[in-house]
């Protein structure tokens, strides 16, 4: 059984991807294909695949992102759970016979266990408000079920994708329910990556607790701090987002519109179906899903995705800011700040020998930019909904799953390939503090603002240390200066003495 939290699944080879056009089909060997029909006519489907004619049409129509449903295993698992919950409800109501129910249950369990995911071949971006995704699932489940019953693929009189697998459902309730469930299933991996990264920053905060350095504002020297305080702040800001998302996700995605069918009125579903289906889905998924209070509103409203995408964007922006800081703090090494050393991961130039670039933070920056772009796409797609349905849900699903996957991978890479291996240039940090004009701020309460300003100007003009000038002018004695300049006094509130 696959771990549904594993998002590292690589792109799969799509069975039947090299589909013959209709003229070529006539010359092909009959055994290589099976003929199926739909509203628009007939097509030959490769005999060995588990999807059917409607999936085949979608493959031909939507050659856009190159990212197929199979890239997001949790989404397929969620689809399998939704279809199984629907079948259980229909069976319990007497609308689905025992034999067909057993076949559908077997097929759905196969999907939930991670099998047949390579048969989900439709592009994530598609027209039709997700109908192609829904039919891809219906056809795969039907054909797995047919083999379970002892029939050949495509013999839909025994188990039909629409009549049986899709019974009491519409794309408009099954598809968004699967997206929401996929988000619920997919968060654990993201949270684990975020928590581990926060812990890594916190550990560095402890390791660097005694390293005094200059803090900076507007890229100018400000006041002393410790490198440990700087890294501890990175941990704190990420932990804030971890806590917020853990509270937010269940609130946003537990309400599902399963049972609303086409527009939320429940047409074609038996009385009691919604309650049974959602209860079954909660049990199967072990997620606290509940029926939406207003199924019509829940069928078109995409507000939950907009809100959560904003949280992902917030996390991305924080990560990007942190990576900007890491790049600055490690800049140089001889002509930059050079307070920390990032692990060297690869040669940095094809022309400049010895150059090593901060490639890991740079890559995280780029992931952050994509997540910000995804948020804009999700916002526009949510706004584009009209009347009782939002036909842009495929883009919302694509970008939501993409942002979660990218952020999880980026944080894991940042932790293991960068943060854990950072070292401090302790002596250099000390040297920069001693020679910084910013030290005068620590002296201000003792020698006054006017003296501090004069000394700062003189230190800059004469390229001398502020401390040397204080001693030269005998503004403070050695004992006072030593006490004021102690690390514990410079980086924490303390009583003036």
Secondary structure, 3 states (H helix, E strand, C coil): CCCCCCCCCCCCCCCCCCCCCHHHHHHCCHHHEEEEEECCEEEEEECCCCCCHHHHHHHHHCCCCCCEHHHCHHHHHHHHHHHHHHHHHHHHCCCCCHHHHHHHHHHHHHHHCCCCHHHCCCECCCCCCCHHHHHHHHHHHHHHHHHHHCCCCCCCCCCCHHHHHCCCCCHHHHHHHHHHHHHHHHHHHHHHHHHHHHHHHHHHHHHCCCCEEEEEECCEEEEEEEHHHHHHHHHHHHHHHHHHHHHHHHHHHCEECCCCCCCCCCCCCCCCHHHHHHHHHHHHHCCCCEECCCHHHHHHCCHHHHHHHHHHHHHHHHHHHHHHHHHHHCCCCCCCCCCEECCCCCECCCCCCCCECCHHHHHHHHHHHHHHHHHHHHHHHHHCCECCECCCHHHHHHHHHHHHHHHHHHHHHHHHHCHHHCEECHHHHHHHHHCCHHHHHHHHHHHCHHHHHHHHHHHHHHCCCHHHHHHHCCCCCHHHHHHHCCHHHHCCCCCCC
